[in-house]
């Protein structure tokens, strides 16, 4: 009976030790899962922030391209308008010169 009591005590002690070990193992598993989730969350937040910064940079680059392109187009258009004005002015001058010559010729014929 004494052996049976000692054996029962040893079995009970082993069961308690096993239960404590199981509880501490589960606690470690839960902490590890929490750490992994936090790490994943940090990694995800970092990736989202990096992608947001990349989108912002792309948006800035796009606006810079639009501004540069519109500047070139504006300069080209201004040059074309200026060239057209110069042609029109030259045409007007030539026309007035022809009119003056014609008037001069008519006056010469009348005399």
C-alpha positions as CSV (number, residue, x, y, z in Angstrom):
1,X,0.0,0.0,0.0
2,X,2.9,2.3,0.7
3,X,4.3,1.7,-2.8
4,X,0.9,2.4,-4.2
5,X,0.6,5.7,-2.3
6,X,4.1,6.7,-3.4
7,X,3.4,5.7,-7.0
8,X,0.1,7.7,-6.9
9,X,2.0,10.7,-5.6
10,X,4.6,10.4,-8.2
11,X,2.0,10.0,-10.9
12,X,0.1,13.0,-9.6
13,X,3.3,15.1,-9.4
14,X,4.1,14.0,-13.0
15,X,0.6,15.0,-14.1
16,X,0.9,18.4,-12.4
17,X,4.4,19.0,-13.9
18,X,3.0,17.9,-17.3
19,X,0.1,20.3,-17.0
20,X,2.4,23.2,-16.0
21,X,4.7,22.4,-18.9
22,X,1.7,22.3,-21.3
23,X,0.4,25.6,-19.9
24,X,3.8,27.3,-20.3
25,X,4.1,25.8,-23.8
26,X,0.7,27.3,-24.7
27,X,1.7,30.6,-23.2
28,X,4.9,30.6,-25.3
29,X,2.9,29.7,-28.4
30,X,0.4,32.5,-27.7
31,X,3.2,35.0,-27.2
32,X,4.9,33.8,-30.3
33,X,1.7,34.2,-32.3
34,X,1.2,37.7,-30.8
35,X,4.8,38.6,-31.7
36,X,4.4,37.3,-35.3
37,X,1.1,39.3,-35.7
38,X,2.8,42.4,-34.4
39,X,5.8,41.8,-36.7
40,X,3.5,41.2,-39.7
41,X,1.5,44.3,-38.8
42,X,4.7,46.4,-38.6
43,X,5.9,44.9,-41.9
44,X,2.6,45.6,-43.5
45,X,2.5,49.1,-42.2
46,X,6.0,49.7,-43.5
47,X,5.1,48.3,-46.9
48,X,1.9,50.4,-47.1
49,X,4.0,53.5,-46.1
50,X,6.6,52.7,-48.7
51,X,4.0,52.2,-51.4
52,X,2.3,55.5,-50.4
53,X,5.6,57.3,-50.7
54,X,6.2,55.7,-54.1
55,X,2.7,56.8,-55.3
56,X,3.4,60.3,-54.0
57,X,6.8,60.4,-55.8
58,X,5.1,59.1,-59.0
59,X,2.4,61.8,-58.7
60,X,5.1,64.4,-58.3
61,X,7.0,63.1,-61.3
62,X,3.8,63.1,-63.3
63,X,3.1,66.7,-62.4
64,X,6.7,67.7,-63.2
65,X,6.4,66.0,-66.6
66,X,3.0,67.8,-67.2
67,X,4.5,71.1,-66.2
68,X,7.6,70.6,-68.4
69,X,5.5,69.4,-71.3
70,X,3.1,72.3,-71.0
71,X,6.0,74.7,-70.8
72,X,7.5,73.3,-74.0
73,X,4.1,73.4,-75.7
74,X,3.5,77.0,-74.5
75,X,6.9,78.1,-75.8
76,X,6.3,76.3,-79.2
77,X,2.9,77.9,-79.5
78,X,4.2,81.3,-78.6
79,X,7.0,80.9,-81.2
80,X,4.4,79.9,-83.8
81,X,2.2,82.9,-83.0
82,X,5.2,85.2,-83.1
83,X,6.3,83.8,-86.5
84,X,2.7,84.2,-87.8
85,X,2.6,87.8,-86.6
86,X,5.9,88.5,-88.2
87,X,4.6,87.1,-91.5
88,X,1.4,89.1,-91.3
89,X,3.4,92.3,-90.6
90,X,5.7,91.6,-93.5
91,X,2.7,90.9,-95.7
92,X,1.1,94.2,-94.6
93,X,4.3,96.1,-95.3
94,X,4.6,94.5,-98.7
95,X,0.9,95.4,-99.4
96,X,1.4,99.0,-98.4
97,X,4.6,99.2,-100.4
98,X,2.7,97.9,-103.5
99,X,-0.1,100.3,-102.9
100,X,2.4,103.2,-102.6
101,X,4.1,102.1,-105.8
102,X,0.8,101.8,-107.6
103,X,-0.2,105.3,-106.4
104,X,3.1,106.6,-107.5
105,X,2.7,105.0,-110.9
106,X,-0.8,106.4,-111.3
107,X,0.5,109.9,-110.4
108,X,3.3,109.6,-112.9
109,X,0.9,108.5,-115.7
110,X,-1.4,111.5,-115.0
111,X,1.4,114.0,-115.4
